Amino acid sequence: MIRNVITITQFMFNTVHVQMPIEVKRTMEERIPLRRFANASEIANVVAFMCMPGASYMTGSVVTVDGGMSTHVSPFACLPKETPDQQIANN
């Protein structure tokens, strides 16, 4: 029997966006209700709680930690449809 499995699949994570163009990052942050990406400690705090005895009755749960974004817009709505190379070629 498999027990106590925690899988993290998180997209809006602050350190992931280091190489993201600043204009795309700002647009995405504007669409997040909390107006910023999550920090690693914010995700870790949720995982830590799920590992504690207080969460022992949780099973088959999906816990979304995204600053409210999933309830408002698609996270991909603000991404450009063309790559930067295509944008340059078209201009």
C-alpha positions in Angstrom: 0.0 0.0 0.0 1.3 3.4 -1.0 1.0 6.0 1.8 2.0 9.6 2.3 2.8 10.6 -1.2 3.1 14.3 -2.0 3.7 15.4 -5.5 4.4 19.1 -6.2 3.5 20.4 -9.7 3.8 24.2 -9.4 4.0 26.7 -12.2 4.0 30.2 -10.8 7.2 30.0 -8.8 9.4 33.0 -8.4 12.8 31.4 -9.2 11.5 29.8 -12.4 11.1 33.1 -14.1 14.7 34.4 -13.9 15.2 34.3 -17.7 11.6 35.3 -18.5 11.4 38.7 -20.4 10.5 41.4 -17.9 7.4 42.5 -19.8 6.0 39.0 -19.8 6.8 38.6 -16.1 5.1 41.9 -15.2 2.0 41.1 -17.3 1.7 37.7 -15.5 2.1 39.3 -12.1 -0.6 41.8 -12.9 -3.0 38.8 -13.6 -2.3 37.1 -10.3 -4.7 38.4 -7.6 -1.8 38.7 -5.1 0.2 40.5 -7.7 3.4 38.4 -7.3 4.8 34.9 -7.9 5.1 32.5 -5.0 8.4 32.2 -3.0 9.9 28.8 -2.3 9.1 29.1 1.4 5.4 29.6 0.7 5.2 26.3 -1.2 7.4 24.6 1.4 5.1 25.7 4.2 2.1 23.9 2.6 4.2 20.8 2.0 5.4 20.9 5.6 1.8 21.1 6.9 0.8 18.1 4.7 3.6 16.1 6.4 2.4 16.9 9.9 0.1 14.8 12.0 -2.5 17.6 11.7 -3.0 16.6 8.1 -3.2 12.9 8.7 -6.9 12.7 7.5 -6.1 14.3 4.2 -6.3 11.9 1.3 -6.6 12.3 -2.4 -6.5 16.0 -2.1 -5.2 18.7 -4.5 -4.0 21.8 -2.8 -3.5 24.7 -5.1 -1.0 27.4 -4.0 -1.1 30.0 -6.8 -2.0 33.3 -5.3 -5.6 32.9 -6.6 -4.6 32.8 -10.2 -6.4 29.5 -11.1 -9.7 31.0 -10.1 -9.4 34.0 -12.4 -7.4 33.5 -15.6 -5.3 31.1 -17.6 -1.7 31.4 -16.7 -0.8 31.3 -20.4 -3.2 34.1 -21.5 -0.4 36.7 -21.4 2.3 34.8 -23.1 3.2 36.0 -26.6 2.0 33.8 -29.5 5.2 34.3 -31.4 8.8 33.7 -30.3 11.1 36.7 -30.0 12.8 35.7 -33.2 9.5 35.6 -35.0 8.5 39.0 -33.6 11.8 40.5 -34.9 11.3 38.9 -38.3 7.7 40.2 -38.6 8.7 43.8 -37.8 
